[in-house]
Structures are given as structure tokens and as C-alpha cells.
Amino acid sequence: MDRVTGTLADGLGAAAAASGILTQQQARIFGLLYLTGSPLSLDEIAAELSQSKSNVSLNIRVLVEWHLVRRRQVPGSRRDHYEAATDFFRAMQEIFERRFRWTVRQVLAAVADSRSAAAAEPRRAQAPDVEERLARLEAFFALIDAGIGAFVRGEAFPTEELRNVIPMDAGRTKRR
């Protein structure tokens, strides 16, 4: 692998390792395919990255599922070849919808469960502002859910709603 491709593949791998979205190896495969610009077979990918073919095969399946890599037939070859997607907006739509939105909806379910638990408990057993805190948490994550939905549909993020949920000067200290 040439130096430019290696640098990108390793850099993407390092970034992915911290992201929780892709593994280091998946990001390295994507980087290799992206800069190569032409379809590569599993054998070629494995050789370029010094990985086993079985490891590359497992990781390529995830990349195909995330729409980051596509399977391509190469005339004259019976092997599957793979190329990187170049429609980053579509890839990010998929990641936001499937990864982040799922997490946001888990938080919303936890808030709903907490509200049910709060309704069943005597008020004196709870902190006085529990309902208000749950309502703010729900409003924030419902807005994030709506924002992800807007992004996936190619629409603008509902920034005015964000201003209503999070005061824009919240957390800022006034300088004197």
C-alpha cells in the first residue's frame, strides 16, 4: 500500500477506534477502498492490510450493511470485489438513523419508564423537581430524535425548537 493510502487508512482506523461506530479494521478497509478508487477482492484487501481473508470478510459485511462499501462484479472474475461508497451524506444518514437514533430512543424509553415509576411512588420519596428534570430530559432527547429524523430526510435541523429547549446563554458566564 502506498504511503498516502496507508496514512489515510491508519488515520481513519484510529478515529474509528474512539468513535464506537466502526472498528479500527473496518475504517482501515474503507480508507483503502476509498483511495484505491477501483474495486478490490477480499484477497487484495487482506494482502494490502496484512490481515487474514476471514477477518476482512467479516469486517466487509458490516461495511456493506452500513452502505459504506458496495459489492461489485468485475468482468472476467468470479470473485466478489468491493469499492467504497462516495455518497457520504447517504452513509451518514444510515449511521445516524441506525446508531444514534437507537441510542436516543433508548433514553426516551428510560425517561418514560422513570415517569411510570415516579407515578407509582409517594411524592415525599422523590426529590421535588424529579418530574421537571424528566420533562427537560425528554424534551431534549425528543428534539435530538426529531433532528436526526430531519437530517435523514435531508431537511434542516429544527434550531428554533432547540432554542426553546436549551437557552442559548445556558452555561455561559458573564464577564465583568
N, C-alpha and C positions, 0 to 999 in steps of 0.2 A: 504494500500500500504506500502511496506517495505521502510525503510529509504533510501537505495541505489536508488531504483526506484524513490522515491519522490524527492530526491536530483537532479537526472538527469532530471526528468520531469520539476521541477521548474526552474532549470538552463537553460534548452532549452527554456522554456517559456519566461524567462527574456531576453535571447538573441534574440529570435524571435520578441519580442515586439519592439525592437530597429531596427530590420532589414528591416521591410517593406515587407518581403517575406511571412512569415506566421504570424498568430496571436499568442498571448501567449497561448491560449487554444489549437490551432492546434499543436503547438510544444509540449505541455504537453501530448496530446494524443499520439503523435508519440513516445515520450520518454517512456511512459508507455508501449506501444505495443512493442517497441524495446527491452526493458529489460525483459519484461514478456516472450518473446520468443515463445509464443503459441497464437493462435487466441483467441480473446475475443469478446463477444457480446456487443452490444450497452449498454445493461443494466449493464454488468460488468464494462465497461469503465466508465459509468456515476457514478456508485457506488464508484469506486476506486478514481475518481477525484472530487467527491462530486458536480457533475454537473447534470443538467436535461438531460434526454434522448434526448429531442428535440435539445438541444444545441449541444450535442455530435454528433447527426445525421447530423446537418448542417455542423459542422466542419469536420466530417469524409469524407463527399462528396468532400470537397476541397482537402483533403489529398489523396483521391483516384484519383482525377483528376490530381494531381501533381505527381502521381506514387510513393508517399511516403508510402502509405498504400494500401494493397490489400484485397479484399473481399474473404473470404474462407468459404466453406461449411464444417460443422463439422458433421460427421456421427452421426445419431440419433437426430439431432436438426433441427428444421425448421427455426431457426433464422439465420440471417447473422452474421458471425463472421469476425473479421478483424485482420490482422497481419501487422507489419511494414516491409517495404522493407529493404533489406540489401545490395542492389546494389547501393551504394552511387554515383558512377560515373554516372549511368543512371539517378538517381534522379537529380543530379546537371546539367546534360545535359538538362534535361527538364526545370529546373529553369532558366538556362542561356538562352536557346532558347526562352522561353515564356515570361520571365520577363525582363531580362537585354537587350536582343536584341531588344525587342519592344521599350524600352526607348532610346536606341542608334539610332534606326531608326527614332524616333520622332525628335531627334536632327538633324539628316541628312536632314529630311524634312524641319525643320525650317531654316537650312542653305540654302537649295535650294530656299525656299520662300524669304529669305532675299536677295539672289543674284538676284532674279527676281525683287524685289522692288528696289534694287540698280541700276539695269539696266534702270529702268524707271525714276529715279531721276537724276536731273542735278548733275554733278560731284562736283561742288562747294558747294553743300548742304551736302556732305558727308565728313567725315574725310578722309585724303589722303590714309590711309592704310586699309580701310574697306575691299577691295577685298582680300588683303593679309591675313588679320585676318580671313576672312571667309574661305579662302582656307586652312589655317592651322587647323582651327576647323574641317573642312570637312575631311581633311587628317587624323587627329587624330581619329575621330569617325568612319571613314571608316575602319581604321586599327583595332579598337576595334571590329567592326562588323565582320571583317574577322577573328579576333582572336576567337570570340565566335563561329563562323562557324567552325573553325578548332577544337576547343575544343569539340563541339557537334559531329563532325565526328571522334573524337579520334586522331586527328593529333596534331603536335607541333604548338605552338603559333609562328607566324611569327616575331621572335625577330629582325632579320636583318632589316625588314621594320620598326619596332619600332625605331631603331637607326636612320633611315633616317627621321622620323617624329619628334622625340624628341631627341635632342642631349643629350647624356648620362651625360654630365657635366653641363647641364642646371640647374640653380638654386643653384649650389654649389658655395660656396665662397672659394676663395683660401686663405690658411693660410700662413702667412709670418713669 
